[in-house]
Amino acid sequence: MRFFGIGTSSRRHQRHHRAFYRRDPDRVAGGYKAALSNPKTTRAGRKRAEAELHAMGRSAHVPLMTKIKRALGMHKTPRRQREESRRERQDYSRPTKRRQRRREREYVAREY
């Protein structure tokens, strides 16, 4: 049994929001173009992106060098550089021990 007041407001809000929201065709086409050149996109995904671009009347051309890089699994940035940047992001995301101890002291001081 479904109650009228429960769970309907969120759906109404989504429908209402979509009525006023329009997708920018240039951004949509850009997303499909990105999917064509992304080495992690599946073959089926590339086919669909190409079909969507053709349906929009846009070019689905992918440069030969991009196709070669995709086939060889080459990335724009070297693996070592990607791993270093990932480590740096992880280091900044976690607080240092000094900062963590200071936060704990401040938290304890606020309680009293």
SULFEN-V613231 format. One record per residue. RES is the residue in one letter. NEAR is the number of other C-alpha atoms within 12 Angstrom. D_LAST is the distance of its C-alpha to the last C-alpha in whole Angstrom. Layout:
((RES NEAR D_LAST) (RES NEAR D_LAST))
This chain:
((M 4 51) (R 7 49) (F 8 47) (F 9 47) (G 10 44) (I 11 42) (G 12 42) (T 13 45) (S 13 43) (S 12 42) (R 13 46) (R 15 47) (H 13 44) (Q 14 46) (R 13 49) (H 12 48) (H 12 47) (R 12 50) (A 11 52) (F 10 51) (Y 10 50) (R 11 53) (R 13 53) (D 10 54) (P 16 57) (D 15 57) (R 13 54) (V 18 55) (A 25 58) (G 22 56) (G 23 54) (Y 31 57) (K 30 58) (A 23 55) (A 29 56) (L 32 59) (S 34 58) (N 26 55) (P 22 56) (K 19 54) (T 21 55) (T 16 58) (R 17 61) (A 13 61) (G 21 58) (R 27 61) (K 19 63) (R 19 61) (A 31 60) (E 28 64) (A 21 65) (E 24 62) (L 27 63) (H 17 67) (A 15 66) (M 17 65) (G 13 68) (R 19 66) (S 19 67) (A 26 65) (H 21 66) (V 21 65) (P 14 66) (L 11 68) (M 16 65) (T 22 62) (K 19 64) (I 16 65) (K 19 61) (R 24 60) (A 18 63) (L 12 62) (G 19 58) (M 18 58) (H 21 55) (K 16 54) (T 13 52) (P 12 52) (R 13 50) (R 12 49) (Q 13 48) (R 14 46) (E 13 44) (E 14 43) (S 15 42) (R 14 40) (R 14 38) (E 13 37) (R 13 36) (Q 13 34) (D 13 32) (Y 12 31) (S 10 29) (R 13 27) (P 15 25) (T 13 25) (K 11 23) (R 11 22) (R 13 21) (Q 13 19) (R 13 17) (R 14 16) (R 15 15) (E 15 13) (R 14 11) (E 13 10) (Y 12 9) (V 11 7) (A 10 6) (R 9 6) (E 8 4) (Y 7 0))
